[in-house]
């Protein structure tokens, strides 16, 4: 009787061991079949994380972290168009908000390089062209010599954006073209009247674009149209802003209020 029990016990034990081995082997097989994430998937995940940081761009520490993620994504997957054009965009924001001249200049250079990469990857999309042109414009504002060299490049990129998507970024390409005419010296093609014409052309696309209205107000003042300038400024102040563009809206309102006394 004892022998029978021992045999039964041994059979049960062997059965448990066999089941355990089968489960272990199966789990090992599943793990061995699991493939690591591709470079494209890793880069795409970094872009998503960077976008979340950009939402807090008024804190430049967050923005810098986003730039670092995009740089890594661009290295991991050089064919990722999103990483390239967003790197140009993020650098433009950093350059236009940093108080450190060296950081600003580097951000513009990096923005131009990323914009060129984006255009090379997807020449038929507006994003790369726009942010490449925006970074050209930033360098133009920081240096007269750079500005003279960049005017043609800015125009070329913004004209391409308009051909591809004239409403891109709420008519921002028209705004940038207008700024070229507004800020360039006369001998380099500067003309406030042309600035007004360009920005007015963008108005049908720019209801929510506070900066388009701000710069149009500046152009109106340059040509003596104070009433029109006041109308644009009051429109900015009374605008219902897009929550995704609150930092830009707040900046535009501050600048508009400073400009308001010039309309009297």
C-alpha beads as a LAMMPS data file, in Angstrom:
LAMMPS data file: protein, C-alpha beads

264 atoms
263 bonds

1 atom types
1 bond types

-500.0 500.0 xlo xhi
-500.0 500.0 ylo yhi
-500.0 500.0 zlo zhi

Masses

1 110.0

Atoms # bond

1 1 1 0.000 0.000 0.000
2 1 1 2.810 2.380 0.915
3 1 1 4.575 1.456 -2.295
4 1 1 1.492 2.330 -4.332
5 1 1 1.239 5.731 -2.628
6 1 1 4.909 6.416 -3.276
7 1 1 4.501 5.523 -6.939
8 1 1 1.457 7.790 -7.205
9 1 1 3.357 10.585 -5.511
10 1 1 6.284 10.190 -7.898
11 1 1 3.963 10.208 -10.920
12 1 1 2.336 13.429 -9.712
13 1 1 5.719 14.987 -9.073
14 1 1 6.948 14.053 -12.533
15 1 1 3.770 15.504 -14.040
16 1 1 4.246 18.813 -12.177
17 1 1 7.866 19.029 -13.306
18 1 1 6.894 18.333 -16.919
19 1 1 4.151 20.973 -16.884
20 1 1 6.576 23.481 -15.346
21 1 1 9.163 22.744 -18.025
22 1 1 6.580 23.147 -20.793
23 1 1 5.412 26.521 -19.424
24 1 1 8.998 27.689 -18.935
25 1 1 9.982 26.623 -22.444
26 1 1 6.943 28.354 -23.935
27 1 1 7.656 31.559 -22.077
28 1 1 11.282 31.490 -23.181
29 1 1 10.124 31.009 -26.755
30 1 1 7.799 34.007 -26.505
31 1 1 10.633 36.126 -25.109
32 1 1 13.047 34.953 -27.759
33 1 1 10.500 35.754 -30.501
34 1 1 9.889 39.279 -29.172
35 1 1 11.709 41.725 -31.425
36 1 1 13.272 44.955 -30.153
37 1 1 11.623 48.177 -31.300
38 1 1 12.806 49.379 -34.690
39 1 1 14.766 52.612 -34.989
40 1 1 11.743 54.192 -36.669
41 1 1 9.481 53.266 -33.744
42 1 1 11.963 54.549 -31.163
43 1 1 12.334 57.835 -33.019
44 1 1 8.566 58.222 -33.400
45 1 1 8.134 57.728 -29.648
46 1 1 10.738 60.422 -28.966
47 1 1 8.883 62.831 -31.244
48 1 1 5.659 62.237 -29.296
49 1 1 7.468 62.915 -26.014
50 1 1 9.016 66.068 -27.483
51 1 1 5.591 67.359 -28.536
52 1 1 4.406 67.090 -24.944
53 1 1 7.391 69.145 -23.790
54 1 1 6.743 71.754 -26.488
55 1 1 3.312 72.314 -24.993
56 1 1 5.229 73.811 -22.029
57 1 1 7.622 75.824 -24.201
58 1 1 7.243 78.996 -22.166
59 1 1 9.537 77.121 -19.745
60 1 1 12.735 76.983 -21.799
61 1 1 14.058 74.066 -19.738
62 1 1 11.178 71.967 -21.064
63 1 1 11.834 73.218 -24.583
64 1 1 15.522 72.312 -24.366
65 1 1 14.598 68.786 -23.273
66 1 1 12.274 68.560 -26.252
67 1 1 15.092 69.635 -28.567
68 1 1 17.365 66.966 -27.090
69 1 1 14.713 64.305 -27.758
70 1 1 14.244 65.470 -31.352
71 1 1 17.993 65.510 -31.935
72 1 1 18.155 61.920 -30.719
73 1 1 15.180 60.965 -32.906
74 1 1 16.837 62.620 -35.914
75 1 1 20.021 60.609 -35.301
76 1 1 18.149 57.352 -34.638
77 1 1 16.002 57.676 -37.762
78 1 1 17.393 60.235 -40.235
79 1 1 14.368 59.599 -42.490
80 1 1 11.876 60.822 -39.887
81 1 1 10.409 63.980 -41.438
82 1 1 8.502 64.936 -38.276
83 1 1 11.687 64.934 -36.218
84 1 1 13.486 67.135 -38.770
85 1 1 10.914 69.887 -39.247
86 1 1 9.946 69.979 -35.589
87 1 1 13.609 70.316 -34.668
88 1 1 13.695 73.414 -36.882
89 1 1 10.532 74.708 -35.199
90 1 1 11.712 74.063 -31.640
91 1 1 15.070 75.707 -32.333
92 1 1 13.345 78.752 -33.779
93 1 1 11.317 79.194 -30.594
94 1 1 14.420 78.786 -28.440
95 1 1 16.402 81.258 -30.543
96 1 1 13.687 83.893 -30.367
97 1 1 13.288 83.573 -26.594
98 1 1 16.748 82.864 -25.230
99 1 1 18.626 85.743 -23.595
100 1 1 21.950 84.026 -24.288
101 1 1 23.401 85.270 -27.586
102 1 1 25.511 82.144 -28.105
103 1 1 22.519 79.879 -27.500
104 1 1 20.385 82.009 -29.798
105 1 1 22.897 81.927 -32.648
106 1 1 23.412 78.172 -32.288
107 1 1 19.660 77.551 -32.220
108 1 1 19.199 79.468 -35.474
109 1 1 22.058 77.524 -37.095
110 1 1 20.655 74.216 -35.880
111 1 1 17.190 75.273 -37.010
112 1 1 18.438 76.023 -40.505
113 1 1 20.276 72.688 -40.694
114 1 1 17.180 70.777 -39.532
115 1 1 14.964 72.720 -41.928
116 1 1 17.232 71.822 -44.840
117 1 1 17.095 68.168 -43.817
118 1 1 13.295 68.323 -43.676
119 1 1 13.069 69.895 -47.139
120 1 1 15.370 67.228 -48.519
121 1 1 13.208 64.503 -46.996
122 1 1 9.817 65.903 -48.074
123 1 1 10.199 68.739 -50.551
124 1 1 6.489 68.647 -51.340
125 1 1 5.331 69.441 -47.794
126 1 1 5.171 72.959 -46.332
127 1 1 6.489 72.383 -42.797
128 1 1 10.188 72.125 -43.620
129 1 1 10.077 75.070 -46.006
130 1 1 8.274 77.274 -43.482
131 1 1 10.553 76.628 -40.525
132 1 1 13.668 76.813 -42.678
133 1 1 12.492 80.226 -43.877
134 1 1 11.593 81.283 -40.339
135 1 1 15.104 80.488 -39.122
136 1 1 16.574 82.376 -42.065
137 1 1 14.391 85.298 -40.982
138 1 1 15.655 85.031 -37.419
139 1 1 19.258 85.298 -38.500
140 1 1 18.296 88.239 -40.695
141 1 1 16.916 90.119 -37.694
142 1 1 20.037 89.488 -35.629
143 1 1 22.560 90.613 -38.246
144 1 1 22.346 93.153 -41.076
145 1 1 24.842 91.246 -43.220
146 1 1 23.094 87.959 -42.578
147 1 1 19.815 89.678 -43.383
148 1 1 20.999 90.836 -46.764
149 1 1 22.185 87.331 -47.585
150 1 1 18.963 85.712 -46.333
151 1 1 16.279 87.873 -47.960
152 1 1 16.184 85.821 -51.146
153 1 1 16.162 82.547 -49.219
154 1 1 13.302 83.692 -46.977
155 1 1 11.205 84.756 -49.946
156 1 1 11.904 81.510 -51.789
157 1 1 10.868 79.317 -48.864
158 1 1 7.717 81.294 -48.041
159 1 1 6.624 81.439 -51.674
160 1 1 7.029 77.658 -51.780
161 1 1 4.879 77.318 -48.642
162 1 1 2.144 79.408 -50.251
163 1 1 2.207 77.246 -53.372
164 1 1 1.925 74.091 -51.274
165 1 1 -0.560 75.356 -48.660
166 1 1 -1.362 79.047 -48.625
167 1 1 -3.238 78.786 -45.348
168 1 1 -0.364 77.070 -43.548
169 1 1 -0.055 78.181 -39.900
170 1 1 -2.996 80.569 -40.331
171 1 1 -1.422 82.563 -43.151
172 1 1 1.982 82.836 -41.488
173 1 1 3.903 82.624 -44.766
174 1 1 2.257 85.899 -45.864
175 1 1 3.201 87.396 -42.506
176 1 1 6.864 86.443 -42.937
177 1 1 6.945 87.805 -46.490
178 1 1 5.403 91.004 -45.175
179 1 1 8.071 91.233 -42.478
180 1 1 10.770 90.934 -45.146
181 1 1 9.371 94.009 -46.901
182 1 1 8.778 95.780 -43.585
183 1 1 12.238 95.262 -42.093
184 1 1 14.584 95.103 -45.075
185 1 1 16.427 98.291 -46.058
186 1 1 15.059 100.079 -49.097
187 1 1 18.043 99.159 -51.232
188 1 1 17.417 95.490 -50.394
189 1 1 13.761 95.607 -51.426
190 1 1 12.175 96.942 -48.249
191 1 1 8.795 98.579 -48.835
192 1 1 6.117 99.068 -46.098
193 1 1 3.344 99.269 -48.704
194 1 1 4.305 95.851 -50.059
195 1 1 4.422 94.604 -46.465
196 1 1 0.825 95.716 -45.989
197 1 1 -0.246 94.066 -49.245
198 1 1 1.373 90.728 -48.368
199 1 1 -0.109 90.575 -44.878
200 1 1 -3.560 91.644 -46.020
201 1 1 -3.466 88.761 -48.510
202 1 1 -2.987 86.425 -45.564
203 1 1 -5.902 87.790 -43.544
204 1 1 -8.533 85.344 -44.900
205 1 1 -6.465 82.544 -43.339
206 1 1 -5.359 84.382 -40.216
207 1 1 -8.364 84.914 -37.948
208 1 1 -6.573 83.275 -35.019
209 1 1 -3.062 84.442 -35.899
210 1 1 -2.337 87.179 -33.356
211 1 1 1.153 87.837 -34.702
212 1 1 -0.131 88.359 -38.247
213 1 1 -2.459 91.077 -36.939
214 1 1 0.294 92.558 -34.777
215 1 1 2.779 92.878 -37.628
216 1 1 0.070 94.178 -39.947
217 1 1 -0.614 96.879 -37.350
218 1 1 3.097 97.747 -37.408
219 1 1 2.996 97.960 -41.201
220 1 1 -0.117 100.156 -41.107
221 1 1 1.669 102.545 -38.760
222 1 1 4.632 102.703 -41.143
223 1 1 2.349 103.873 -43.960
224 1 1 0.333 106.250 -41.766
225 1 1 -2.859 104.206 -41.440
226 1 1 -3.331 104.691 -37.701
227 1 1 -7.018 103.822 -37.656
228 1 1 -6.389 100.489 -39.337
229 1 1 -3.518 99.802 -36.950
230 1 1 -5.787 100.465 -33.948
231 1 1 -8.421 98.115 -35.366
232 1 1 -5.851 95.310 -35.654
233 1 1 -4.548 95.909 -32.134
234 1 1 -8.017 95.923 -30.609
235 1 1 -8.764 92.727 -32.514
236 1 1 -5.739 91.051 -30.914
237 1 1 -6.747 92.109 -27.417
238 1 1 -10.312 90.859 -27.918
239 1 1 -9.314 87.654 -29.686
240 1 1 -10.328 84.294 -28.216
241 1 1 -6.984 82.498 -28.310
242 1 1 -6.314 78.917 -29.316
243 1 1 -5.231 77.126 -26.126
244 1 1 -2.388 75.461 -28.054
245 1 1 -0.898 78.885 -28.826
246 1 1 -1.249 80.651 -25.501
247 1 1 2.447 81.626 -25.192
248 1 1 2.363 83.279 -28.619
249 1 1 -0.952 84.984 -27.896
250 1 1 0.273 86.407 -24.586
251 1 1 3.381 87.795 -26.293
252 1 1 1.294 89.353 -29.049
253 1 1 -1.067 91.021 -26.553
254 1 1 1.850 92.491 -24.611
255 1 1 3.404 93.884 -27.789
256 1 1 0.039 95.166 -29.058
257 1 1 -0.605 97.138 -25.856
258 1 1 2.809 98.773 -26.148
259 1 1 1.992 99.723 -29.740
260 1 1 -1.443 101.126 -28.952
261 1 1 -0.338 104.684 -28.005
262 1 1 1.193 105.111 -31.479
263 1 1 -2.276 104.839 -33.020
264 1 1 -3.517 108.103 -31.414

Bonds

1 1 1 2
2 1 2 3
3 1 3 4
4 1 4 5
5 1 5 6
6 1 6 7
7 1 7 8
8 1 8 9
9 1 9 10
10 1 10 11
11 1 11 12
12 1 12 13
13 1 13 14
14 1 14 15
15 1 15 16
16 1 16 17
17 1 17 18
18 1 18 19
19 1 19 20
20 1 20 21
21 1 21 22
22 1 22 23
23 1 23 24
24 1 24 25
25 1 25 26
26 1 26 27
27 1 27 28
28 1 28 29
29 1 29 30
30 1 30 31
31 1 31 32
32 1 32 33
33 1 33 34
34 1 34 35
35 1 35 36
36 1 36 37
37 1 37 38
38 1 38 39
39 1 39 40
40 1 40 41
41 1 41 42
42 1 42 43
43 1 43 44
44 1 44 45
45 1 45 46
46 1 46 47
47 1 47 48
48 1 48 49
49 1 49 50
50 1 50 51
51 1 51 52
52 1 52 53
53 1 53 54
54 1 54 55
55 1 55 56
56 1 56 57
57 1 57 58
58 1 58 59
59 1 59 60
60 1 60 61
61 1 61 62
62 1 62 63
63 1 63 64
64 1 64 65
65 1 65 66
66 1 66 67
67 1 67 68
68 1 68 69
69 1 69 70
70 1 70 71
71 1 71 72
72 1 72 73
73 1 73 74
74 1 74 75
75 1 75 76
76 1 76 77
77 1 77 78
78 1 78 79
79 1 79 80
80 1 80 81
81 1 81 82
82 1 82 83
83 1 83 84
84 1 84 85
85 1 85 86
86 1 86 87
87 1 87 88
88 1 88 89
89 1 89 90
90 1 90 91
91 1 91 92
92 1 92 93
93 1 93 94
94 1 94 95
95 1 95 96
96 1 96 97
97 1 97 98
98 1 98 99
99 1 99 100
100 1 100 101
101 1 101 102
102 1 102 103
103 1 103 104
104 1 104 105
105 1 105 106
106 1 106 107
107 1 107 108
108 1 108 109
109 1 109 110
110 1 110 111
111 1 111 112
112 1 112 113
113 1 113 114
114 1 114 115
115 1 115 116
116 1 116 117
117 1 117 118
118 1 118 119
119 1 119 120
120 1 120 121
121 1 121 122
122 1 122 123
123 1 123 124
124 1 124 125
125 1 125 126
126 1 126 127
127 1 127 128
128 1 128 129
129 1 129 130
130 1 130 131
131 1 131 132
132 1 132 133
133 1 133 134
134 1 134 135
135 1 135 136
136 1 136 137
137 1 137 138
138 1 138 139
139 1 139 140
140 1 140 141
141 1 141 142
142 1 142 143
143 1 143 144
144 1 144 145
145 1 145 146
146 1 146 147
147 1 147 148
148 1 148 149
149 1 149 150
150 1 150 151
151 1 151 152
152 1 152 153
153 1 153 154
154 1 154 155
155 1 155 156
156 1 156 157
157 1 157 158
158 1 158 159
159 1 159 160
160 1 160 161
161 1 161 162
162 1 162 163
163 1 163 164
164 1 164 165
165 1 165 166
166 1 166 167
167 1 167 168
168 1 168 169
169 1 169 170
170 1 170 171
171 1 171 172
172 1 172 173
173 1 173 174
174 1 174 175
175 1 175 176
176 1 176 177
177 1 177 178
178 1 178 179
179 1 179 180
180 1 180 181
181 1 181 182
182 1 182 183
183 1 183 184
184 1 184 185
185 1 185 186
186 1 186 187
187 1 187 188
188 1 188 189
189 1 189 190
190 1 190 191
191 1 191 192
192 1 192 193
193 1 193 194
194 1 194 195
195 1 195 196
196 1 196 197
197 1 197 198
198 1 198 199
199 1 199 200
200 1 200 201
201 1 201 202
202 1 202 203
203 1 203 204
204 1 204 205
205 1 205 206
206 1 206 207
207 1 207 208
208 1 208 209
209 1 209 210
210 1 210 211
211 1 211 212
212 1 212 213
213 1 213 214
214 1 214 215
215 1 215 216
216 1 216 217
217 1 217 218
218 1 218 219
219 1 219 220
220 1 220 221
221 1 221 222
222 1 222 223
223 1 223 224
224 1 224 225
225 1 225 226
226 1 226 227
227 1 227 228
228 1 228 229
229 1 229 230
230 1 230 231
231 1 231 232
232 1 232 233
233 1 233 234
234 1 234 235
235 1 235 236
236 1 236 237
237 1 237 238
238 1 238 239
239 1 239 240
240 1 240 241
241 1 241 242
242 1 242 243
243 1 243 244
244 1 244 245
245 1 245 246
246 1 246 247
247 1 247 248
248 1 248 249
249 1 249 250
250 1 250 251
251 1 251 252
252 1 252 253
253 1 253 254
254 1 254 255
255 1 255 256
256 1 256 257
257 1 257 258
258 1 258 259
259 1 259 260
260 1 260 261
261 1 261 262
262 1 262 263
263 1 263 264
